[in-house]
Protein backbone atom coordinates (compact mmCIF):
# COMPACT_ATOMS: atom_id res chain seq x y z
CA UNK A 1 0.00 0.00 0.00
CA UNK A 2 1.54 3.27 -1.11
CA UNK A 3 -0.91 5.51 0.69
CA UNK A 4 -4.52 6.59 1.02
CA UNK A 5 -6.28 9.61 -0.42
CA UNK A 6 -9.76 10.32 0.91
CA UNK A 7 -12.15 12.94 -0.52
CA UNK A 8 -15.36 14.47 0.78
CA UNK A 9 -16.94 14.50 -2.69
CA UNK A 10 -16.54 12.12 -5.61
CA UNK A 11 -16.38 15.07 -8.00
CA UNK A 12 -13.24 16.31 -6.27
CA UNK A 13 -11.69 12.86 -6.60
CA UNK A 14 -12.55 12.87 -10.31
CA UNK A 15 -10.75 16.18 -10.82
CA UNK A 16 -7.69 15.10 -8.83
CA UNK A 17 -7.40 11.51 -10.09
CA UNK A 18 -5.06 12.21 -13.06
CA UNK A 19 -2.55 13.99 -10.79
CA UNK A 20 -2.81 11.30 -8.10
CA UNK A 21 -2.32 8.52 -10.65
CA UNK A 22 0.83 10.18 -12.00
CA UNK A 23 2.23 10.74 -8.51
CA UNK A 24 1.57 7.17 -7.37
CA UNK A 25 2.96 5.77 -10.64
CA UNK A 26 6.19 7.76 -10.26
CA UNK A 27 6.53 6.59 -6.65
CA UNK A 28 5.90 2.95 -7.62
CA UNK A 29 8.50 3.20 -10.38
CA UNK A 30 11.00 4.75 -7.95
CA UNK A 31 10.50 2.00 -5.37
CA UNK A 32 10.43 -0.89 -7.83
CA UNK A 33 8.38 -4.06 -7.47
CA UNK A 34 7.10 -4.68 -3.95
CA UNK A 35 5.62 -7.98 -2.76
CA UNK A 36 1.92 -7.59 -2.01
CA UNK A 37 -0.04 -9.89 0.25
CA UNK A 38 -3.51 -9.00 -1.04
CA UNK A 39 -5.28 -11.11 1.59
CA UNK A 40 -3.97 -8.76 4.29
CA UNK A 41 -4.36 -5.47 2.38
CA UNK A 42 -7.90 -4.78 3.64
CA UNK A 43 -6.79 -5.26 7.24
CA UNK A 44 -3.83 -2.91 6.72
CA UNK A 45 -6.14 -0.22 5.31
CA UNK A 46 -8.53 -0.66 8.25
CA UNK A 47 -5.64 -0.36 10.73
CA UNK A 48 -4.41 2.87 9.08
CA UNK A 49 -7.93 4.38 9.06
CA UNK A 50 -8.53 3.38 12.69
CA UNK A 51 -5.21 4.99 13.64
CA UNK A 52 -6.07 8.15 11.70
CA UNK A 53 -9.39 8.46 13.54
CA UNK A 54 -7.49 8.56 16.85
CA UNK A 55 -4.48 10.57 15.66
CA UNK A 56 -3.30 13.65 17.42
CA UNK A 57 -1.49 16.28 15.44
CA UNK A 58 -1.04 19.94 14.69
CA UNK A 59 -3.60 22.31 13.17
CA UNK A 60 -2.22 25.22 11.20
CA UNK A 61 -3.22 27.78 8.63
CA UNK A 62 -3.23 27.04 4.93
CA UNK A 63 -1.97 29.07 1.96
CA UNK A 64 -5.50 28.93 0.54
CA UNK A 65 -8.78 28.56 2.39
CA UNK A 66 -9.33 26.29 5.34
CA UNK A 67 -6.84 24.76 7.74
CA UNK A 68 -4.35 21.93 7.51
CA UNK A 69 -4.24 19.17 10.15
CA UNK A 70 -0.95 17.23 10.12
CA UNK A 71 -0.67 13.91 11.96
CA UNK A 72 1.15 10.59 12.11
CA UNK A 73 -0.24 7.06 12.05
CA UNK A 74 2.54 4.67 13.03
CA UNK A 75 5.35 5.27 10.54
CA UNK A 76 3.03 7.03 8.07
CA UNK A 77 2.50 10.79 7.77
CA UNK A 78 -0.90 12.28 7.12
CA UNK A 79 -2.51 15.61 6.40
CA UNK A 80 -6.12 16.69 6.13
CA UNK A 81 -7.49 19.85 4.55
CA UNK A 82 -10.36 21.17 6.69
CA UNK A 83 -12.90 23.70 5.48
CA UNK A 84 -15.91 24.83 7.52
CA UNK A 85 -15.32 22.03 10.04
CA UNK A 86 -15.22 19.23 7.46
CA UNK A 87 -12.43 17.20 5.94
CA UNK A 88 -12.27 18.01 2.22
CA UNK A 89 -9.21 15.86 1.42
CA UNK A 90 -6.97 13.70 3.54
CA UNK A 91 -3.81 11.90 2.49
CA UNK A 92 -1.85 9.31 4.44
CA UNK A 93 1.52 8.24 3.01
Secondary structure, DSSP 4 states (H G I P E B T S, - for coil): ---EEEESSHHHHHHHHHHHHHHHHHHHHHH------HHHHHHHHHHHHHHHHH--EEEEE-SSSSEEEEEEETTEEEEEEEETTEEEEEEE-
